[in-house]
Amino acid sequence: MQFTSKIVPCLWFDSQGEDAARFYTELFPNSRITHIARYGEAGKEVHGRKPGSVMTVSFELAGQAFTALNGGPHFKFNEAVSLQIMCEDQKEVDHFWNALAAGGPVEAQQCGWVKDRYGLSWQVIPKAFLEMMTSKDTAAIERAFGAMMDMKKLDLPALQRAFNGN
C-alpha cells in the first residue's frame, strides 16, 4: 500500500469506519477507498473484535488521505478537531451541508459548523467569506462576521449583503 500524503489523519470510530468512509467517498468528488484491513486472531484479548471484522479503512477525499479505525467505543469525536470544506459557491455549500447534516444532531449546527451522523464536525465555508474576513475594511468584516454568528448553514448572498452594508 502506498500513501499519497505524508500526514494522514486517523479517525476513530466504534465500528462504523467502513460505513463512514463509503459515505464520505460518495459525497466528495475525486475520492476513493484504497484499502481495507481486517482484524485477525492476534491481539483479540485486547481489541475484542471478531476476526475478519474491519479494523481500518484507508481512503482519500479529494486527494487527501485518511484512515478510519474501528477502535471501539472508548473515544468520541468532539469539536476540538473539525474538517473544513472550502466551497466555491452557495450551491456547493448547500450540497455538502445538506448531505453532512442528514442524520446528525441539529443542536451541533452553527456558524457554518455541522456534525455528521458519525459525530465528526465539519466547517462548510464559502471561500468568498474567507476573502471577506481578510479585507482591510474592518467595519465590513464586523458586519459580515455578525451576520455569520446568527447563521447555521452559511448563506453567502446574505453574508455578501452584510459585508457590503446592505
N, C-alpha and C positions, 0 to 999 in steps of 0.2 A: 504494500500500500504506500502511495506517495502522497505527501501533504503539500498543498499548494501555498499554504501560509505558514510563516514561522511561529506565529501565535495563534492558537486555536482555542476559542472559548469552549469550555465543557459545561454543559447544562445538566444539572442533577434532577432527575425525575424519580418518582417512586417506581412506577412500572410502565409509564406511558411514553417513553422516549421514542419508540418507533412510530407511534401514532402522531406525536408532535412533529417529528422530522418529516413525515409524509404530508401533514397539513402545511407546514412551512414551505416545503419544496414545491407543493402545488400552488401556493399563494404567490411566491416570488418568481419572476422570470429568471432564466439562466441559473436554475437551481437543480440539484440532484442529490440522491443518496448515493454515496460512494462505497460504503462497506457496512456490513452488519456482523458484529462479533457476538458469540453466544457463550453463556456460562457453561462450564464443564463441571466435573466432579471435584476438581481441586478447589479448595477453599470453601466448600459448601457449608462447613460448620461456622464460617464467618459470614459469608454473604447470604446464606439461607435460600438461595434461588434454585429453582428446578433446573437440572442440567438440560441444555438445549434452549432455555429461555433467553431472550435478547438481553445482552449485557450492555453493549454500546452500539450506537448508530453514528457513523461518520457521514456528514452531509455538507453540502455547500449551498449557501443562499447568496445569489447574485455574485458568485465568485469567492465569498468569504467562507472559509472552512469552520465547521462547528463539530462538536461531539455531543451526543445525547447519551447520558449514562443512566441506566436503570439501577439506582443505588439503594432504593428502599425509601421508607417514609421519614428518615432521620432528619433531612434538611428540606426546607421550603424556600422558594423564591421570595424575595422582598424587593422593595423599590430602591434599595441601595445600588442595584445594578439594573440597567434597562438597556434595550437596544433601540437605536434611533433609526428611523426611516426618513431619508431626505427625499421629499416628494416634489415633483416638477410643477404640479398644479392641483387645483381643488379636486378634479376627477380622481387623481391618484391618491390624495388624502382620503377621499370618500371610500375608494376601493379597499385600501389597507385597513382603515379604521373599522369599516363595517365588517370585514372578514375577521379581524382580530377581536372585536368586541363581542361577536356572536358567541354566547355561552360563557362569557367572562362576567365578573362582578361589576355591576353598574356603578357601585359606590367608588370603584377604583378609576373612574373616568374623570379626568380634569386637566385643563390646560394643555391638551394635546397628548396626555398620557392615557394609556388604556392597558388593562391587564387581560391577557387572553385566557382561554378555558383551562390552560395548564398552569396558570399562575404567573407566567412570565410578563414583565412590564415592558411596554413599548412606548416610544415617543414618535408620534406620526406628525412630522413637521414639514410645512411647505418651505422650500429653500428661500422663497421671496421674504418670508417672515424673518429668517436669519439675516438677510440683507437689510431689512428694516432696522433690526437691532444693532447694526453696526453703522448706522447713519450718524452724521455729525449733528443732526437736528435733534437735540435732547428732548424737546417738547413733543416732537412726533414719536420718538421712541416711547415716551411715557404714555401717550395716548394709545399706541398700539399694544404696549405691554398691559395697560389697564384693561383694554378690550379682551386680550387673551386670558386674563385672570378670571373672567366671567364665563369662559367657554369650556365645554367638554371637548368635543371634536373641534379642531381649529377651522375657522371659516375665513379663508383667505380674502374674499371680497370685503368682508366686514373688517378684517384687520387692515386692509389697504385703505378703506374709508377712514378708519380711526387714525391711521398714520397720516393721511392727507388732511385731517382736520374736518372731515365732512360728517 
